[in-house]
Amino acid sequence: MFLCAAPAENNNRYVALVAEGACKCNGWKSQNPPPTPPRTDQQPNTVNLLEPCRSCSHTLGDHVTHLENVSEEEMNRLLGIVLDVEYLYTCVHKEEDADTKQVYFSLFKLLRKCILQMGKPVVEAQESPPFEKPSIEQGVNNFVQYKFSHLPSKERQTIVELAKMFLNQINYWQLETPSQRRQRAPADDAAGYKVNYTRWLCYCNVPQFCDSLPRYEMTQIFGRTLLGSVFTVMRKQLLEQARQEKDTLPPEKRTLILTHFPKFLSMLEEEVYSHSSPIWSEDFLVEEPCTTRIHFHTPSPGGSTNRVKARALLGSGQKRKPSEPIPHDETKKLRIVGDIPMELINEVMATITDPTSMLGPETSLLSAHSARDEAARLEERRGVIEFHVIGNSLNQKPNKRILMWLVGLQNVFSHQLPRMPKEYITRLVFDPKHKTLSLIKDGRVIGGICFRMFPSQGFTEIVFCAVTSNEQVKGYGTHLMNHLKEYHIKHDILNFLTYADEYAIGYFKKQGFSKDIKVPKAKYLGYIKDYEGATLMGCELNPSIPYTEFSVIIKKQKEIIKKLIERKQAQIRKVYPGLSCFKEGVRQIPIESIPGIRETGWKPVGKGKELKDPDQLYSTLKTILQHVKSHQNAWPFMEPVKKTEAPGYYQVIRFPMDLKTMSERLKSRYYTTRKLFMADMQRIFTNCREYNPPESQYYKCANLLEKVFYTKIKEAGLIEK
């Protein structure tokens, strides 16, 4: 039989095991003890086919006859399952944790049954993968698009690399056992974690060393629930590991891991534990043009070296092939126009960010110059406080928790606003037309902002705003207002109106309110109630500002600008040697030859003929403009860019220009000098190159037309040839 010609030394012994397992009389029954792993002191290449079966009175030779019609490929598959059975048997006896041992033994029995029935192993479960949508991989993908889609290509690629690094760490992360978790966090959902732990063992962990079981990536079958249960511990261990290994990191990875990775994890942590984060929505869409999606697959490890060699000798050396990533065309990339090179910004960022402090735990000891809402933001990140927009409803069954929170809000407003009638406060808080952004700490309400939205009129009226007295001066009021602003930006309402008494005017001024009302009076007259002795104040929101992170961004910008100024001052303060050429009889020298003159930012002025006669200048510029407009590459620049054709164009390009606008300016005699004319024309080419990628047709048209323009300018004598 072909079984006698197996290539490996150990094949005969494994053939006997498979033959015994495929016995049609009894086989391995669940009540029988598992087979003893092969001993190394026995002669593995010797098998007595007349030896009696351990399960019945037949000989092994009798059982081998049952396998005569089995293909070699099927035999190799069964031999692979035998390897996994033996390995799981060892794991069952070595494992000390009861939950893990139970899963190992269940998988052991499953594979043993597969050998008996010559079937394929299928883990029996109430649910099959994936267990939650969106998956961790999709959520991180959404996070990258949600937070970083506005970055230039180079910086965005850095974020993608960080995301890949993080997802790869999750796929091979060892979860703590349910018993360990109960000891560390007894208040957590122990039952839910145990279910996910069992799934992880069956579908992700054990298949790493048992190739006969189907393996799934952890990031593709689990979602926000499992990520939230491991993120805090995982983040701490990753940063601790980076701190310990920072001296051994390659230079090209050091800045990425020590500087950018901690910030990436902090931002992701906010989205993981935020109840209102959009990245976990199944219908998540990015308003701005998105980045390249993250697709990567890592090969699953094949276990120990001996097991890899054994599998290769048995002839099943095929590796599990990763699925091909789905190609995605890279869409238009947004860039922010600036006069400071991004390389310089990154260099400055590296100097103002201390890797030691970035890798350490976040501290509550804030500096004297910290923003008002910094303490509140850190508490929200740690889960100490929560924010919820709630309201009463006459159509749905009352929710007990929401009703308790509404009662708590009514109490806070009544205590903090004693001049307001309690009946009036109660009526508005429980009015279905009003909503309240509530601040929850330790399960109780400590503050909130009650408001009513008027979407048809384009504004929202803020009715009550208060934080309980023993929780004030902690930045909660500012953080409340920032959350309210972001909530309204998501709902496309960009104006607030409120009547503030003399005690509240200072607070509202700090939050961006003023007495200069941007909403037309006809929009709000008759919609909101006048309050005697109060001042009407308004606030206009900017949809481009992330208000809950605004103070952090401003602080970082101040530090960057401060460092840039220091660098510039260091260059300016540099003392150059004096000029000695005049002692030798030289009467004058070119300005550009003075040492240090260029370092101050001075540039030589281009010489050219400035036409003083307005009519002559008009005629010359008109001729040049007509020649440019008639060129075959001028078609993209003839008229202003339409928003429908280039979404987000006017967010990127702050000073648009086109040939039609230049013609109108020329006609109105706007161009009194050649410099004004050349500046507008140059802006057309600069804008085009700023918005479009180099390989685009528009970019190439701009380059060609620019050469034509300067040729004509030189021919007219307006600049030197």
Summary of the structure (lengths in Angstrom):
residues: 721
radius of gyration: 36.0
end to end distance: 91.6
largest distance: 120.3
contacts: 1932
relative contact order: 0.05
helix: 51%
strand: 7%
